[in-house]
């Protein structure tokens, strides 16, 4: 994970997958990453606890940079930088 201030990070797009169960948030992230430019950040909102493992594993496997996760009120905010 990169050493960035996630509270003040600039995101290019946000995918709201809070009402979706596994594998929905991951599928939404896969679609959403194509909507941001290389070097930009995608934010994924998810209430599914499995997303905390799924998103970093997927990002690593396909060559994107997982920046980290912030806990919000009943959901997580996950950040991925598009690398390719």
N, C-alpha and C positions, 0 to 999 in steps of 0.2 A: 504494500500500500504506500502511496505517496504521502509526503508530509505536507498536507494542505489544510487550510482552515475551512472545514466543511460548512460552518455557519455563515461564511461570507463568500462562498464559491459562486461564480457566475455559471448558471446552467443555460444551455441552448434550448433544451426541451425537457418537459416533464411528462412521464407516463404515469397515470393514476390507475393502479391495479389493486386498489384497496378492497374491492368487492370480489376479487378473484382468488380462487384457491389454486394450489399447485396443480399443474405447471403453468397456470395462467400468467402470473407475474413474469416468469422467465420468457414466455412467448411474447408478451407485450414488450419486454426489454429488447428482444431480438428484432421486433418490428421497429421499435423506437430508435435504435442505434443507427438505422439507415437514414433517419431524418435529420441527423446532426452531421456537421462536417468533421473531417479528421482534425483532432486536437480539441474539439469541443466536448462538453460534458452533458451527459444524459442523467436525469434524476428519475429514479423509479420509486413510487410510493406503493408500499405493500403491507398488508396486515397479516400475511401468511408467514409464520416463523421460519419455514423452510427456505424462504427467499434469501435469508442471511447466508446460507451455504450455497444455494443454487447460482446466484448471480456472480459471486466471486469466482466460482469454479468455471462457469461458462466464459466469463471475461478472460480468464487466464488461458483457457483452452483455445479460444479463437483469436487471441492476440490484442485484446483491449486492456486498459488499465483500470482495475477496481480501486477507487479512491477511498472508500470507506462507507460507514453507515452511521446515521444519526437516529436516535429514538425520538419519535414525536408522540402525540397524544393518541395512543392505541395503534400506532403503525410505525413502520420504519421508512426512512428516506435513504436510499442507496444511490451512490454516485459512480458513474463509469465514464472514463475518458476514451473516446473513440481513437484508436491508433492506426487503423487501416481502412 
